Amino acid sequence: MKVYNWIKHQIQHKMHHLSLKHLKTVLKKHGWALLIIIIGWEIIEDVVFPSIFWFMGKNIDPSFFALIPASFIICLHWLAVPFLWGLWIKISGSKEKIDEHICSHDCQTKEYEHE
């Protein structure tokens, strides 16, 4: 049952980042650049990674098919979004900083650990 709850929590967390309310807040605070980075990364996690694993499972080794569901559950935006944001800031020359809670798992993970 713990695995089911963890998977359910991960999917809910992923959906929270794509909720209209959260996206509007990000747009107001940080503008289009961060909004595009967040949405783009979620597309990479949910479309590109499974496609790569499917291709690798078909052409290299069938064990890669097992990674397709994992790419929907495992969330890497806590690492990728700040990295891409920092890269954007460096390229654009802006001095804006990202709020830690936008990409942090701390608030969500601490909540889950008590279950």
MOTAFEN-V500912 format. One record per pair of residues at least 12 apart in sequence whose C-alpha atoms are under 10 Angstrom apart, sorted by the first residue. I is the first residue (numbers start at 1). J is the second residue. Records with the same first field share a line. If there is no record, write none. Layout:
I = J  J
This chain:
2 = 115
5 = 112  115
6 = 73  109  112  113  115
7 = 70  72  73  74
8 = 73
9 = 73  108  109  111  112
10 = 72  73  74  75  108  109  112
11 = 72  73  74  75
12 = 73  108
13 = 73  75  105  108  109
14 = 42  46  72  73  74  75  77
15 = 42
17 = 38  39  42  77  102  103
18 = 38  39  42
22 = 35  102
23 = 35  36  38  39
25 = 102
26 = 38  98  99  102
29 = 98  99
30 = 96  97  98  99
33 = 85  88  89
34 = 81  82  84  85  88  98
37 = 77  80  81  82  84  85  88
38 = 77  80  81  82  84  85  102  103
39 = 81
40 = 81
41 = 76  77  80  81  84
42 = 72  75  76  77  81
44 = 71
45 = 71  72  73  74  75  76  77
46 = 68  69  71  72  73  75
47 = 68  71  72
48 = 71
49 = 67  68  70  71  72
50 = 64  65  66  67  68  69  70  71  72
51 = 65  68  71
52 = 64  65  67  68
53 = 65  66  67  68  69  71
54 = 66  67  68
75 = 105
76 = 103  105
77 = 102  103  104  105
78 = 100  101  102  103  104  105  106
79 = 103  104
80 = 103
81 = 98  102  103  104
82 = 97  98  99  100  102  103  104
85 = 97  98
86 = 98
